[in-house]
Amino acid sequence: MPGAMSRADRAGNRLASRPLPPERVAASPRLSRLLEYWRELRPLSRGRLADFDAVRLVQMASLGWVHLVDVGDPDPAKLSITIRGWRVPNAEIGKSREGMQLGDHAVRILGESVMADYAAARDGETPLHHCIQSRLRGHSYAYRRLILPLSTDGARTDRLRVATDFGQLSAFGRQPSGSTPTP
């Protein structure tokens, strides 16, 4: 599991990310239910994407909060967002990130951080759970993120389900100013 990270750039963007063991996901009921569902599927079919039931995502109140990421390319810069959760705040209003390669992300420090985390989840074939606080393009965010490895062929991890929870409690143990996302 990659360690804690804090970065800033000259444009005023800031990003802090702290990994947590997947067991700490219990602080977020939505993420906890998603992790349990993934754990049910994993031994049966190696977490095949086709076995992920969209109805279950609705029942878990996760629909719209989950991305699907194609991590089949070994180059992290070429990993791409196949489906973007429509409820997840986006500082670039009016711009969809669906189909975007992570190497083309407009906020470099975020793109690089996400590439590293997604590659680690793919290569380790294990869930990753992070607490993230950021200020990107003038917008503040505080959220938890759960990354779940999946497979289209049942043999290798080539997709990720990435779920977010922008709940009221900061994952860093305090209520930050601006924790309610402002897209």
N, C-alpha and C positions, 0 to 999 in steps of 0.2 A: 504494500500500500504506500504510494508516494506520500511524503511528509507535508506538513503545513507550508503554505506559501503566501507571501504578500508581495505585491508588485504595484508599481505606479508608472505612468508614462508622462511625457512632456505635455500631453494634451489635457492633463488633469484627471485621467481615468485611473481608478484604483480598484484593486481586486485582492481579496484575502480569502483563502480557501483552507479549510481544515478537514482532513479525513477523519472519519469515525468508523468504528467497527460496525458492520451491518446490524448487529444486535441492538445498537443504539437507535435504530430507525423507529423504535417503539414510540418515540416522542412525536411522531407524525402518524396518526392512524391510517391515512391514505397510503403513505409509503410502506407502512408495516403490512397492510393487507396485500399490496402488490408484491412485496418480497415473499410473503407466505405463499402466494399463488405461484410465483416463479419456482419456489422450492418444491411445490407439489409437482410441477411439470418437469423439472430438471431430471429426476431419476427415470421418469417414464419415457421421455423422448429427447433427452439432452437439451431440453428447452427449445424445441423447434418453434420457429415463428408461426407456422401454420396452426399450431396447437393453442396459441394465445387467443382466447375468446373475447371479442369486442364487447359482448354482452356483460362479461365479468368486469371489464374496465368500467362500464357504466355503473354496475352494481357497487363497485369500489369507489365511486366518485372520482375516477382517474381520467376519464375521457376528456380530452382537451388539455390536460396537464402533462401529457406524455408525448415525447418525440420518438421517432424511429430513425435510427442512424445506420447507414451502410458503412461497415468497417472492414469490408472485404479486401480493400487495397492495402498493401503493406505500408504504403507511404501515408503517415498521419495527415499530411497536408491535403490528401485526396479523399479523406473520409468525408462523407456527405450526409446531410440531413434529408432523409427521404420524406418523412412526414413530420411537420412541426406542430406541437401542441398549440392549438389556437387560443387557449386561455393564458398561455405563458406570456408575461409582459415582454414587450419589444420596444426598445428605445428608438428604433427606426420605424416609426409609424408609417404604414402604407407599404413597407417592403417586406416581402415574405422571404424567409431564409430556406424554404424548401428547395432542395436540389443544390444548395450552396455547398461548395467544398470548404472545409474548415480553414484551409490555407488562405482563402479569400476573405476571411472575416474582417470587417471594417475596423474593429477594435483589436489590434494585434495582441495585447496582453491577454484578452479573453480567449481569442482563437488559439493561442499557443497553450494556454492552460487546459482548455477543453480537449485539444488534440492529445496532450499527454495523458489526461485522465481516461479518455476513450480508448487509447491504445493500451493503457495498463489494464483496463477491464477486459478488453479483447484478448490480450496476450495471456493474462492470468486466468481467464475464464471464470472469474469470480465477481460477485456483486461489489460495487464500491458505493460508499455513502459519504457525502461531503456536506459541510456547512459552509455557506458562501455569503460574503458581504461584498458589495461592490458599489462603486459610483462610476457609471459609464455614460458618457455623453450628457452629463448633467442630471442623470436619473439615479436614485439610490435604490438598491435591492438588498434584501436579506432573505435567504431561502435555504432549504435543504434539497439535495439532489441525490437520487438513487439511480445507479447505472446497472442494468441487468444484461448479461451476455445471452445472446440467442443464436440460433443456427437456422439457416434455410435448408441445409441438406442433412442435418443430424450428425455431421462429422466434425465441423469446425465452427468456431464463433465467427460469424460474418455480419451480424446485426446486433444492435443494442436497443433496448427500451430504456429511455432516459426519462425519469419522472421527477417532477419538481413539486415542492410544497412551500408556498409563500405565506405560511401561517404567521400568527401574531408574535410568537416567541422567537427570538433570535437564537440561532444555532450556536452562537458564541457566548450564551449565558446572560445576555442583557438585551433590553429592548433598544435597538438603535434608532436614532432619529431618521425618519424617511424609510422605515422598514416596510411600509406599505408601498408596493411597487407603483411607480408612476410611468406608464408606458409612454 
